[in-house]
Amino acid sequence: MKQMSGVDLKKRRMSVETVHKRPRGMTITESTFKILEILREKGKATPKEIRDGTGLAKSTVTLILKTLVRWGVIEKTSNITDMRYMWYRLIDPNAPIMTRSCRTVLKVLEKHGTMSARDISECCNLGIRTIAHALKRLVEWGLAKKFPNLMDMRQMMYQAVGDKG
């Protein structure tokens, strides 16, 4: 198996930030992100359903689920008819799971005020597609507003919600 360098591992890690309280320094891997997305889609799921959806090993899924329960992101409940079966569900399914790029874009918008996607890209040295995806998610979650640029109607402008800039 190929050993990954520190840079590769950093690229594969994503940060999660939820609207409700989050533990300090809570970072998650792609595997954890996949599990959270499955729980968001299904509402509740058993570890077997999660394993089938992600293709991860049983021990990996178990470890990640225990960690998420400890962090308070998901909760574990037993089946009413058969106590051997466990269900996992998100505590707040509407809370956004923010990747590092979403958080960076939101901080730039809060600091600089109204900007276009290209201006944000130049400001934080991220690709335009990454910025576009982050802005799409921020607008979906109601953390940013999107409106046309009156000087150039082909271009959209973005502003952090609650920002007067």
GIDANOR-V927178 format. One record per residue. PHI is phi in degrees with one decimal (NA if undefined). OMEGA is omega in degrees with one decimal (999 if undefined). D_CENTER is the distance of its C-alpha to the mean C-alpha in whole Angstrom. Layout:
phi	omega	d_center
PHI	OMEGA	D_CENTER
PHI	OMEGA	D_CENTER
//
This chain:
phi	omega	d_center
NA	-178.1	28
-71.9	178.9	27
-84.9	-176.7	26
-91.9	176.5	23
-79.6	179.7	24
-60.8	-179.6	22
-66.6	179.3	21
-62.5	179.6	19
-65.1	178.3	18
-63.9	179.8	16
-65.1	-176.6	15
-81.4	-178.1	13
-90.5	175.6	11
-125.8	177.0	8
-97.2	176.8	7
-116.9	175.4	5
-138.2	-179.8	7
-109.4	-179.2	8
-63.1	176.2	11
-74.9	-175.1	13
-56.6	177.7	14
-133.3	178.2	13
-64.0	179.0	15
-63.1	177.6	16
72.3	-178.4	14
-74.9	177.1	12
-116.3	-179.0	10
-128.7	178.0	9
-91.6	177.7	11
-61.5	-179.8	10
-61.5	179.3	12
-65.1	178.6	10
-61.5	178.2	7
-61.6	179.6	10
-63.0	178.8	11
-62.8	178.7	9
-65.9	177.7	9
-63.4	179.2	13
-64.7	178.1	13
-68.4	-179.2	11
-68.8	-173.6	14
-86.4	-175.4	17
91.3	173.7	16
-143.6	-176.6	18
-154.5	174.4	19
-88.2	177.0	21
-57.6	179.1	21
-65.1	177.5	23
-62.9	178.4	21
-67.0	178.2	18
-60.6	-179.6	20
-64.3	-179.1	21
-74.8	-176.7	18
-104.2	-176.9	16
79.2	-179.5	20
-87.1	177.7	19
-71.1	-178.8	22
-58.7	-178.4	23
-65.8	179.2	23
-66.3	179.8	20
-62.1	-179.9	18
-60.8	-179.8	20
-63.1	-179.5	19
-65.4	179.5	16
-62.6	177.7	16
-62.3	179.1	19
-64.4	179.9	16
-65.4	175.8	14
-65.6	179.3	17
-62.7	179.2	18
-74.9	-179.8	15
84.3	179.7	16
-89.2	177.9	12
-125.7	175.3	14
-127.6	-177.8	18
-108.0	177.4	21
-130.1	178.4	24
-96.5	178.3	27
-69.7	-176.8	28
-66.3	-176.1	31
-80.7	-178.8	34
-138.0	-173.9	33
-67.8	179.7	32
-73.9	-177.2	31
-91.8	-179.9	28
-112.6	175.9	25
-116.5	175.2	22
-122.6	176.7	18
-146.7	176.7	16
-69.7	178.0	13
-69.5	177.0	15
-125.9	-175.6	13
-66.4	179.8	12
-90.3	-179.9	12
-71.3	-179.3	9
-71.1	173.7	6
-100.6	-172.6	3
-96.2	173.4	3
-78.3	-179.6	4
-60.1	-179.2	8
-66.2	177.3	9
-62.5	-180.0	8
-64.0	179.5	9
-63.6	-179.7	12
-63.1	179.1	13
-63.3	178.3	13
-64.5	178.6	15
-64.2	179.0	18
-64.0	179.0	18
-67.2	-177.7	19
-77.7	-172.5	21
-100.3	-180.0	23
85.4	-175.7	23
-71.9	-178.3	23
-146.6	173.0	22
-90.6	179.6	22
-61.7	-179.8	20
-66.4	177.9	22
-63.3	178.5	23
-64.4	179.4	19
-59.4	179.0	20
-68.6	-177.3	23
-69.9	-174.1	22
-113.2	175.2	19
54.9	173.5	20
-117.0	179.6	17
-66.2	-176.6	18
-65.3	178.1	19
-68.7	176.8	16
-63.3	179.2	13
-64.2	-179.4	14
-61.5	178.9	15
-66.5	179.1	12
-63.0	179.2	10
-64.9	178.3	13
-59.9	179.8	13
-68.5	179.9	9
-64.2	178.0	11
-68.4	177.2	14
-57.2	-176.4	13
-80.9	179.2	11
79.9	179.4	14
-94.0	177.9	13
-142.7	177.1	16
-110.2	179.2	19
-119.6	177.8	20
-151.2	-176.6	24
-72.3	174.7	27
-80.3	-176.3	28
-70.4	177.7	32
-81.1	179.9	33
-144.6	-172.1	32
-67.7	177.1	31
-77.6	-173.5	29
-108.5	177.6	26
-100.1	176.9	24
-112.9	-177.7	23
-129.4	-179.7	20
-144.6	176.7	20
-67.4	179.2	18
-67.3	-177.6	19
89.8	179.4	21
-94.2	-178.8	22
-88.3	-173.4	26
-58.3	999	26
//
